[in-house]
Amino acid sequence: MFNYTRFEKARIIGARALQIAMGAPVLIDVPEGLTPLDVALLEFEKGVIPITVVRPES
């Protein structure tokens, strides 16, 4: 897993939470009653979110 900046982490989790809220399938087993944000945080911690970060070369 990469070392994401706090801004990248927020963007990834926010984008994934929106996907889940709009009906995207959840990629891990989670208990009922969690919010899409909670599910996105769990997916991020397990490293299964299918989102990549492209950084400009400097």
PyRosetta script that sets phi, psi and omega in degrees:
from pyrosetta import init, pose_from_sequence

init()
pose = pose_from_sequence("MFNYTRFEKARIIGARALQIAMGAPVLIDVPEGLTPLDVALLEFEKGVIPITVVRPES")
pose.set_psi(1, 142.1)
pose.set_omega(1, -178.7)
pose.set_phi(2, -78.0)
pose.set_psi(2, 164.2)
pose.set_omega(2, 169.7)
pose.set_phi(3, -90.9)
pose.set_psi(3, 100.7)
pose.set_omega(3, 179.4)
pose.set_phi(4, -84.5)
pose.set_psi(4, 148.5)
pose.set_omega(4, 172.0)
pose.set_phi(5, -73.2)
pose.set_psi(5, 165.1)
pose.set_omega(5, 179.7)
pose.set_phi(6, -63.9)
pose.set_psi(6, -27.6)
pose.set_omega(6, 180.0)
pose.set_phi(7, -74.1)
pose.set_psi(7, -41.8)
pose.set_omega(7, 176.8)
pose.set_phi(8, -64.1)
pose.set_psi(8, -43.0)
pose.set_omega(8, 179.7)
pose.set_phi(9, -60.8)
pose.set_psi(9, -45.9)
pose.set_omega(9, 179.5)
pose.set_phi(10, -62.1)
pose.set_psi(10, -41.2)
pose.set_omega(10, -179.2)
pose.set_phi(11, -67.0)
pose.set_psi(11, -43.0)
pose.set_omega(11, 180.0)
pose.set_phi(12, -63.9)
pose.set_psi(12, -49.4)
pose.set_omega(12, -177.8)
pose.set_phi(13, -66.0)
pose.set_psi(13, -41.0)
pose.set_omega(13, 178.8)
pose.set_phi(14, -64.2)
pose.set_psi(14, -43.1)
pose.set_omega(14, 179.3)
pose.set_phi(15, -64.9)
pose.set_psi(15, -41.6)
pose.set_omega(15, 179.7)
pose.set_phi(16, -68.3)
pose.set_psi(16, -38.4)
pose.set_omega(16, 177.4)
pose.set_phi(17, -61.9)
pose.set_psi(17, -40.1)
pose.set_omega(17, 177.2)
pose.set_phi(18, -63.9)
pose.set_psi(18, -42.7)
pose.set_omega(18, 177.4)
pose.set_phi(19, -59.0)
pose.set_psi(19, -45.6)
pose.set_omega(19, -179.3)
pose.set_phi(20, -64.5)
pose.set_psi(20, -42.0)
pose.set_omega(20, 179.4)
pose.set_phi(21, -62.8)
pose.set_psi(21, -29.5)
pose.set_omega(21, -179.6)
pose.set_phi(22, -88.6)
pose.set_psi(22, 4.4)
pose.set_omega(22, 173.1)
pose.set_phi(23, 107.5)
pose.set_psi(23, 7.7)
pose.set_omega(23, 178.1)
pose.set_phi(24, -65.9)
pose.set_psi(24, 147.8)
pose.set_omega(24, 179.6)
pose.set_phi(25, -67.6)
pose.set_psi(25, 143.7)
pose.set_omega(25, 177.8)
pose.set_phi(26, -82.5)
pose.set_psi(26, 137.1)
pose.set_omega(26, -172.3)
pose.set_phi(27, -93.0)
pose.set_psi(27, -3.2)
pose.set_omega(27, 178.7)
pose.set_phi(28, -133.8)
pose.set_psi(28, 163.6)
pose.set_omega(28, 174.8)
pose.set_phi(29, -80.8)
pose.set_psi(29, 123.3)
pose.set_omega(29, 179.9)
pose.set_phi(30, -131.3)
pose.set_psi(30, 150.2)
pose.set_omega(30, 175.9)
pose.set_phi(31, -69.3)
pose.set_psi(31, 156.0)
pose.set_omega(31, 178.4)
pose.set_phi(32, -66.3)
pose.set_psi(32, 154.3)
pose.set_omega(32, 174.1)
pose.set_phi(33, 93.1)
pose.set_psi(33, -0.5)
pose.set_omega(33, 178.0)
pose.set_phi(34, -84.1)
pose.set_psi(34, 148.1)
pose.set_omega(34, 176.5)
pose.set_phi(35, -77.3)
pose.set_psi(35, 160.6)
pose.set_omega(35, 176.1)
pose.set_phi(36, -56.4)
pose.set_psi(36, -33.9)
pose.set_omega(36, 178.4)
pose.set_phi(37, -66.2)
pose.set_psi(37, -42.2)
pose.set_omega(37, 177.8)
pose.set_phi(38, -61.9)
pose.set_psi(38, -42.1)
pose.set_omega(38, 179.7)
pose.set_phi(39, -65.1)
pose.set_psi(39, -42.9)
pose.set_omega(39, 179.1)
pose.set_phi(40, -62.5)
pose.set_psi(40, -39.8)
pose.set_omega(40, 177.2)
pose.set_phi(41, -62.5)
pose.set_psi(41, -42.8)
pose.set_omega(41, 178.8)
pose.set_phi(42, -64.4)
pose.set_psi(42, -42.0)
pose.set_omega(42, 177.8)
pose.set_phi(43, -63.0)
pose.set_psi(43, -41.1)
pose.set_omega(43, 179.1)
pose.set_phi(44, -62.4)
pose.set_psi(44, -44.1)
pose.set_omega(44, -179.5)
pose.set_phi(45, -63.1)
pose.set_psi(45, -33.0)
pose.set_omega(45, 179.3)
pose.set_phi(46, -85.8)
pose.set_psi(46, -9.4)
pose.set_omega(46, 176.7)
pose.set_phi(47, 75.5)
pose.set_psi(47, 31.2)
pose.set_omega(47, -176.8)
pose.set_phi(48, -110.4)
pose.set_psi(48, 4.2)
pose.set_omega(48, -179.0)
pose.set_phi(49, -71.1)
pose.set_psi(49, 126.7)
pose.set_omega(49, -177.2)
pose.set_phi(50, -84.9)
pose.set_psi(50, 53.7)
pose.set_omega(50, 178.7)
pose.set_phi(51, -127.5)
pose.set_psi(51, 135.2)
pose.set_omega(51, 179.3)
pose.set_phi(52, -111.3)
pose.set_psi(52, 156.0)
pose.set_omega(52, 177.7)
pose.set_phi(53, -113.5)
pose.set_psi(53, 126.7)
pose.set_omega(53, 177.2)
pose.set_phi(54, -109.5)
pose.set_psi(54, 118.4)
pose.set_omega(54, 179.8)
pose.set_phi(55, -102.5)
pose.set_psi(55, 139.5)
pose.set_omega(55, 177.0)
pose.set_phi(56, -67.6)
pose.set_psi(56, 144.6)
pose.set_omega(56, 177.6)
pose.set_phi(57, -75.8)
pose.set_psi(57, 139.1)
pose.set_omega(57, -179.9)
pose.set_phi(58, -130.2)
pose.dump_pdb("model.pdb")
